[in-house]
Amino acid sequence: MLSKTMFIAISILLTASHVLTPAIGQAKSGRFLLISDIHFDPFHDPSLFEKLADQPVEQWKQILASSRNLQFSRYGQDTDYSLLKSTLDDALKRIPDPDFIIYPGDSTAHNWQKKYDSMAKHSHLSDPAAYRSFKTKTIQFLARQFRQRWPQTPVVATLGNNDSYCGDYMITPQGPFLSMFANAWAPLLGDSINLSAFRKSFSDHSHYTMRIPSMRHHRVIVFDNVYWSNRYDNACGAATQTPALDQLAWLETVLADSSAAGEKVWLLLHIPAGVNNFVSSNAKQDNYAGPVTYWQQALASRFAQLVERYGSTIQIVFAGHTHMDDFRIIRLDGKASLLMKIAPSVSPVFGNNPAYQIYDYDCDSGRLKNYRTFFLTNLSTYLELGSAAVPNWDLEYDFQKAYKLPSLNAATVEKLANGIKTDGTIRKAYSDFYDVNGPSAFNAETVYGYSCAILNPTPAKYKACSNAENQIP
């Protein structure tokens, strides 16, 4: 017979075991942070430029913090140090221990060469070594900002079209920027990846793949798809290079290997597929030649073939680039097959409010459950009050609650997109969330076009949708 003391001790152990062990069949949830398109602008305070150029990156934080101009970037500007610090500090407060961080690229500011040449003693062409040194330190500084806040968290990143020595949309295959970025970012990937293999793969072809420790039988496939853009120009490389085709061949090999191993994959890239509705809808007013796409159409068709072949393997695609909170769906045989989630940006350069997102996912299946968007609510007020203002970050929306959808996937986003056309509440929510409650001017016609862009990634289908007679009532 058990003594009373022993009975109590066993009861406590059994109770603790029941509390700490998930019930059979209960899925384990994880969380990760998504931050995109920071477009850090170290030129924001011109008085600091010479110090930043002369001093090692270890001194940059102190130099930037000494600025007399601590106001946040305005609409139409990229991210200054004050906005960068506020964004990362708020994200750290809300999610101090994410399983991992996803960063879809564009680390450096727009018009980089023009800004540099206006402040440097010698232009980027006259002194390319000094120019490269300054951009290198900018990338290193951003990497340090992530690592100082999340020292144990893998930060899975790719490049954007502004991340280059050569120029916008001019990333050089096998060029020095790729090897520099690989060296700067390798310490942030954690111990779940072979770092020497990463450095070689990224330096040669700006792609890599890694497994996420919190998920079983899953991997993230990362590639810099700026090569796929209609605007890409290999201005500093060789005419014989075929980086986009090389990436597609590599991607097919990795997907085949993952499929054979029974793995599920997430894709991380910068530029989303489909139609650029903002450009296409505005172009209709003057000499409209048809929908404008983000990718070269031959490459988009090749990618669609891979999605068709490996649709059971690819779960989701994460992208950035547009700076807006949006979606794209790859459809096969009339069915929503793959979701591309487009992340809002930190940079307010296109009139959006700065934002980041926190995602909930199933660690076993890799399926996404939900996300919440957090944003800077008082950018306009902050600019008016200057140093007397306090930045206010808050929840903008919860995907499940706002759209009354059970999870995040191609099928649920298809319902959302159709709801834009038929449901005024959904239409209003999407319009508000698209630019993170920024000062955009939506109307029924343009919102209808955005719904068409979500559902129809090919020019022909988008054109048919946008010309349809059943306009929003």
N, C-alpha and C positions, 0 to 999 in steps of 0.2 A: 504494500500500500504506500502511495506517495505521501510524504509529509506535506503539510500545508505550505511550508516555505518553498519546497521543490515544485509543488503544483503551480504556485504563483510565478516562479521563475520560468517554467515551461510555457505558461500562458502568455507571459510577456514576450518570449522569443517567437512563439507562433504568431502573435499579433503583429510584431515587428516584421516578420517574414511576409505576412499578408499585405502589410502596408507598402513595403519596399519592392516587392516583386509584382510586376504587371500581371494581370489576369491572363490566362491562356487565350490566345487569339486577339489580345488587346495590342494595337499598334503603338509603337514607340514614336513619339513626336520629336522633331528637331526644329531648330530655328536658324536662319542665316540672314545676313545683312546684305542688301543690294544698294550700292552707290555707283552712280554713273556720271560721265561727262562733267568732271570737275573743272576742266579748262583753267587751271591755276595761272594767274597773271602776276608774275613778280615785277612787272613794270608799273603796277598801279600807282606807286609812289615813286616818281622819277628821281627824287632826291636820294633814294637808297640804291640806285642801280650800280654805281661804281663800287660801293662797299660789297654788294652781293657778288659782283663780278670778280672782285679781288680776294674775297675771303673764302675759306673752305666751307663746305655745306654744313659742317657742324656748327657754324656761327650764324647760319641763316635765320634760325628761329629768333635769336636775340635781335638781329638786325631788323627783321620784319616787325617785331613787336615794338621797336623803338619809333615807328612811324608816327608822325603827328596827324596823319590822315587815317583814322581808325574807323571811319564810316564804311559800311558795307558797300559792295558793288551795287550800282544802280541797274535797273532794267536796261538792257542794251549793252551791258558790260559783262566781262567774264569775272571769275572768282578771285577776289583779293584775299590776303592772308586772314583778315578778320572774319570774313564769311567762311573760309575754309576751316578755321579753328572752331567757329561756332557750330558748323555742321557736324564735324567729327566729334566734338565734345558732347553734343546732344545725342548723337547716335550711341556713343559710349555709355552715356547715362541710361539709355533705354535698353540696350542690349550689350552688357559688358562682356558676355561670354558666348558669342555666336559660335555655332559649329564651324562656320567658315564665312568668308566674305567674297561676294562676286562683284567684280569691277569690269564693266563692258567697254572701258577705254575712253580716249580723249582726255589725257591728263594735262595738256598744255594749251595755252590761250590761242584764240584766233589771231590772225595777222601777225604772227610771231616775228617773222623776218623784218617786217615794216617797223614794228615797235622797237626791235633790237637796234636796227640801223639808225633810228631817230635818237638813240641815247648813247650808243657805244662810240668810242673814239674812232673806230674803224668799222666799216660795214661787214656784214657776214661774208661777202665775197672777198673783201680785202684782207681779212684776218679770220679765215675759217676755223682755225684752232681755238681762238678765243670764243667765237660764236658757239662752237660745239661744246666747249667747256661750260658755258653758261646754261645751255639746255640740258646737259648731262647733270649738272647740279640741281636743276629744277626737278628732274625725275627722281634723283636720289633724295631730295628733300621730301617729296610726296611719299616715297616709300618709307622714310623715317617717321612721317606723321602717322601712318597706319601702324607701323611696328611699335611705336612708343605707346599707343593706346591699346592695341591688341597683340601683345608680345607672343602669345601662344596660338594665335588663330591663323590658319592658312588664308591668304588673300589671293584668290584666283583671278588673274587679270589678263586682258588682251589690250591691243593698241587701237587707237582711233585714227581718223584721217589727219588730225593735226599733230600726231605723234611721229615726228620725222625730223631729220636734219635737212633734208632736201627741200621740203615745202608741203603745202596742203595737198592731200591725195597723192603724194609722191614718195611714199615709203619705198626705200630701195631694197630689193631682195638681196639677202646675204650681205647687207650693208652694215656699216659700223654702228648705226643706231640700234639695230637689233641685238647685237652682242652687248652693247652698253646696257640696254634695258634688261636683258637676261641676267647680267651680273648684278644690277641694282635690285631686281625683284626676286632673285633666287632665294635670299634669306627669308622671304615672306611666305614661301610655299609650304614650309613645315617639313617634317621627316617622312611624309607619306609618298614622296616622289624622289626619284633618282636625280639629284641636282645636276650632275655632270651631263646626263642624258638630256635634261631640260635645257641646259645652256646650249648644247649642240643643236637640238631640234629647233629651238626658238631662233638662235643666231642664223641658222641656215634657211629656215622656211617660215619663221614666225608662227609656229604652231607647237602644241604639246598636248599631252593627255595625262590626267592624274586621277587617282582614286580618292574619294572623300572618306576619311576614317569613320564617320558616323553612319555611313550607309554600306550595306553589304551588297556585293555584286553590282556595283554602280561605278561609273566613271564620268568625268567631265572632259569633253573634247573641246579644246580651245584653239581658235585660229583667228588670225588678223585678216578679215575678209575685205579690207579696203581695196585689195587687188581686184575684187569682183565689181567694184563700183563703175558706173558709166563715166565717172569723172577721173578715174585713175590714170596717172601718167608716170611711167617709169623714167622720169627725166634724168635721174642720176645713175641709172643702171645700164644694162646692156640690152640692145634690141632683141637679142636672141633669148632672153629670159622669158619664161612662161609661168610666173608664180601662181596665178589663179588655177591653171590646169594642174600644176604640181600639187597644190593643196587639195583639189578635188580627188586626185588619185590617192593621196595619203588618207583623206577622209574616208574614201571607200574601203581602203584596206583596214583602217581602224574599226569601222562599222562592221565589216565582215568578221573580224576577230572577236568583237564584242558579241555579235549575234551567235557565233559558234560557241562562245563561252557562256551563253545564257545571261549576259549582262544587259543592264539598261543604261542608257547614256543621256546626259544633258549636253547641249551644245552652247558654247559661249562665243559670240562674235560681236562685232561693233555695228555694222550697217544692216538693218533689217531687210527682208525681202519685200517685194510688192511695189505698189504704186505710191509715189510721193503725192498725196492728195493736196497738200498745201500748194505746191507748185502747179499741179495739174489743174486745180480749180481756178487759180488765179490766171493761168495761161489762157483759159477759155475766153477771157475778155478781149484778147488781141492775138490774132494769127495762131489760133490753137491748132497744133499739129498732132494732137493725140496725147494720151496719158504719159507722164514721165515716171520712169521706174528708177528704183535705187540701184539695182543690179543690171549688168549686161544680160540680155535675155537668153543668150545661149547658155550662160552659166546658171541662170535661174532654172532653165529646163533640165539641165544636168542634175541640179540639186533636187528638183522634184522627182526625178527618177530614183535618186537615192532614198528619198523619203518613202516612195512607193515600195522599194525593195526592202527597206529596213524600218518600216513603220512601227513594227512591234518592238523595236529596240530603242528608237529615239523617243524620249518622253516629252521634252520641251526644248525650246531655243530661247536664250536670253540675248537681248540686243540693247543698244542705246541709240546714239547718233541724232535722233530727232529732237531730243530734249523734252519730249512730251510723254505723258503717261498713256500708253496706247497698246494696241494689239494687232497682230496679223495672223491669219489662219491659212495654212496650206490645205487645199481641198483636193481630194482624189476621188474620182467617180461620183462627184456630187456630195461627198461626205467630208465633214470637218475632220482632218486627220492629224494635224500637228499645229500646236500653238507657238507663236513667237510672242514673248512678252517684252515690250519695249519700255525701258525704264525712264522715268523723268530725270532731269539733270540737276546738279548743284548750281551750275552756272545759270544766271537769269538773263543771259544775253539775248534770248529770243522772246522776252516778255513773260516768261513763266516764273513762278515762284520756286525758289530752291527747295529740293526735296530729296528724301531717301526712303527706302522701303524695307520692312522686316517681313520675312516669309516663314510660314509654318509648313512643314512637310512630314511625310511618313518615312521614317528611317528605313523601314524594311522594303517598301515598294518603291520609294522615291517619288511618289505622287505628291503634288502640291495641294495643300488644303486651303490656304488662305494667305493673304498679305494685308499689311496696313501701311498706309502712306503717311509720313510725317513731313511737315513743311514749315517754312518760316512764314508766319501769318502776318507779320507787320513790316514787311520790307519798305513799303511806301512811307509809313509812319516813322520808321527808323531813320529814313533818309531826311525827313523833315525836321526831326528833333535833334539829329546829330548825336553828339556824345552823351546827351541826356537820355537817350532811348535805351531800352533794354530789349534785346532780341527775344522774340517769343516763338518757340517751336511747339507745335501741337499736332495731334492726330487730325489728318484731313478726312480719311475715310477708311473703313474696314470693308474689304472686297465682298465678303459673304453677306454682311449686313446691308451694305449700300445697294447691292444688286439682287439680294435674296437668292443667291446661288450657293449650292452645297460645297463646291470645290472649284479649283482653277484648272481648266483644261480646254481643249479645242471645242468640245461639245457645249460647255457652259458659256464660253465666250461667244459662240455662235448665237446662243439665245440672247446674250447681251446685245450683240450687234443688230439682230433682228428687232429687239426691243427699242433700239434707237429710232427706228422707223415708225413704230406703232404705239409706243408708250411715252407720254410726255414726261413722266417722272424719271424714267431711265434716260431719256434724251437730255433732260436738264442735268442729271448727275454726271453723265459722260462729258457734257459740255464744260461743266465746272472742273471736273477732275483732269481733263485732257491737258490743260496748261497749269495745273495745280492752283486753280482759282486765281490765275493771272488775268491781266486786262485784255483778253482776246475778245473778238466780236464774232460770235457764232450766230448763224441764222438757220432757218429750216433747210435751205438749199445746201449750205456748206456742211451741216451736220449729216445730212443724207449722204453726201459724198464721202464723209469719213466712215460711215457705216459700210458703204460700198468698198472702200479701201481695206477695211478689216476683213471682209468676206471674200474679196476677189483680188488675188495678188497678180493676176495676169492682165495686161493692158486691155485685151479684147473683152474679158468678162467685166472688168471695172467699167469700161466705156458703156457696155450694155446696161449695167446696173445704174450708172449715173444718168443715163439718158431715158431710163424707164419712166413710164407715165404715172405710175403709182407713187407720186411724191408724198412727202409727209403732210398729213392734214394740218 
